């Protein structure tokens, strides 16, 4: 759509519809400008549209090239299902998923500093760890309600628990929904990662 676009301002249109709508006299006189960021965005729109099976098929070579252990097929599927909507380029898949597959993940120093410079953050993380340790039904709904109930009990915002938990289990401040992450990682892995984060904080 460089130099031309339909009247309804849509930016993602199938080629058959473009051919049907295109009119030569609607080309504007301004110079066409190729926007690479928009191209990446559009690629992400098409990735979001494909099936999970096709997404896994296309993502697999990038994970293998990054030497990420993806031998557990069910776990791989669950992980890719929750990051699919975040991906704009397949080369980014390892960056978005590597911490799911290893306990030796790095912590983003800026994320740690921003979240845990507040002294109460570590205490809240421990409280959340204790609450989650008592959870029997490890699923999305229970995890979300447990965290929100604890936030209410502590008199803090849900974000005051979400951000420390996210950094603890992934080492970074951005990613898919925390509740989805916790569900996919499983109880044992999550609690161990909380313990690792608390040990890291105590070692300072």
N, C-alpha and C positions, 0 to 999 in steps of 0.2 A: 504493500500500500504506500510506497514512496511516491509522493506527488499526487496521490488519489486516495480517497476513502469514501465509504458509503455515508449516506446522510445521517444514519442512526449512531454514528460515532463508535461503532464496534471496532475492536482491534484484532480479534481472533475470528477468522472466517475460513471455512473450508474452501479449497481452491475451486471446486465446482460452482460454489455460490459466488465467488469473486468473478468468475467468467460470466456468470449470468447477470450480475449487477453492473459490471464495468461499462463505463461509457467514456469514449475518448475525449469528448468535449468537457468532461468533468475534471480533467487533469488541471491542477492549479499551476500558477506561473512561478511560484517560489521554487528556489533550488531544493531538490530532494536532499534530506539529511539522514544518513544511516545512523540509527541510535542502537549501539551495541547492547546497552543495558535493557532496552525494550526487547531486543532479540533474545536475551537470556530469559527475561520474564515470559516471553511467548513460548520458549522452549519448556519452561516450567509448567505452563498451562497444558501443553501437550503431554508432558510426563504425568501430570495429575490425572489425565484422561485415560491413560492406558491401564490395562488390567494389572493386578499385583503380580501375576505369573510372568507377564512380559517384562515388568519392571525388574523382578528378580533376575530374569534371564540376562537383561542388559547390564544390570549392576554387578553381577558376579565376576566378570573379568577384571573390573576395577578393584574389587576387594581382594581377588587372588593376586593381582599385581602388587598390591600393598602388603601382601603376606599376612593377611588377617585370617585367623582360623575360623572358617565358616562351615566346619564339618557337621555341626548340629543343624540339620535342615529346618526343623520346627522353630528353633530359636532364631535362625536367620530370617525365616519368613515373618515371625512376629516383630523382629526389629525393623525390617524393611517396611513393614506395613505402617509403622507409626512415624517413619521419617519420609515416606514417599512424597507427601504434600510439601515438604520443605526443599526438595531437590530441584534445582534449575539445570544443572549440568551433571552428567553421570560421574565425571571425574571428582565431584565433591562428595560422593557417597562415602568413601573411607573416612573423610574428615567428620562427617555427621554420625558415623556409626562405630568407629574404632574402639571407643571406650566401653562399648557393650561387650566386647569379645576378649578383653584382657583386664586383669586386676592391676597391671602395671601402667595405668594411664597417668598422664601428666596433669597437674593442676595449673590452671591459668592464674598466674600470680596476681594479675589485676582483679580477677573475679574473686579470688580468696580475700584480697585486701578490702575490696569494696563491701563484701558481705560480712566478713568476720572481724572487721575493725570495730564493729559494735560489740561490746563485751557480752551483751545478752544473747547474741546469735549462737554461740557455742552451747550455752545453757538450754536454749530452745531446741537445738538440734538433739541434745541428749534426751530431752523430754519427749521429742517426737520418736526417737529411737526406742525409748521405753514403751511408748504407746503402741508402736508398730510391732514390737516383740510379742505383744499380747493378741495380735490379730490372728484369727484362725482362718477366716475366709479371705484369702489374699486376692481381691479383685478390685476393679476400678472404683466401684461404688463404695466399698468399705474403706479403701484407702483415702478417698476424697472426704468421706464423712468423718473419718478418724482425725485427719489433719485439721479440718474445719472445726470440729468439736474441741480439739486441743487449743486452737487459736482463741476460741471463745473463752475457754477456761483460763488461759494465760492472759487474756485481755489484750491480745495483739492482733494485727492484721494477718490474713492467711499468707500474704506475701512474705511476712517475717519468718514463716516456717518453710515456704516453698523455695525461696532463694538459697538458704543454707543447705536444704536437702538436695537441691539440684547440683550445687557445687560439690557436695559430698559424693554423690553417686556418679557424676560425670566429669568433674574437674573443671567445668566451664559454666558460664552464666546463660547460655542459650541452647536450645534444643527442642525436641518435641514436648508435648504436654508431660508434666512431671508425673501425674497419676498413671499415664500410659507407660512411662519409663519404669516406674516402680513395679507395676503389674508384670511387665515383660521380663524384667530382671529377676524377679522372684524374691521371696522373703530372705532366704539365706544370704544371697549375694548383696542385697540392699543393706542388711544389718551389718555385714562385714565391712561394707564401704563407709557406713556411718562411723563404725569403730575406727577405721583407718583415718578418717577426717579428724575425729576427736583426738586421736593419738598425735596426729600432725600438729594440731593446735596446742596440745599440752607440751609438745617438745620445743615450742618456741621460747 
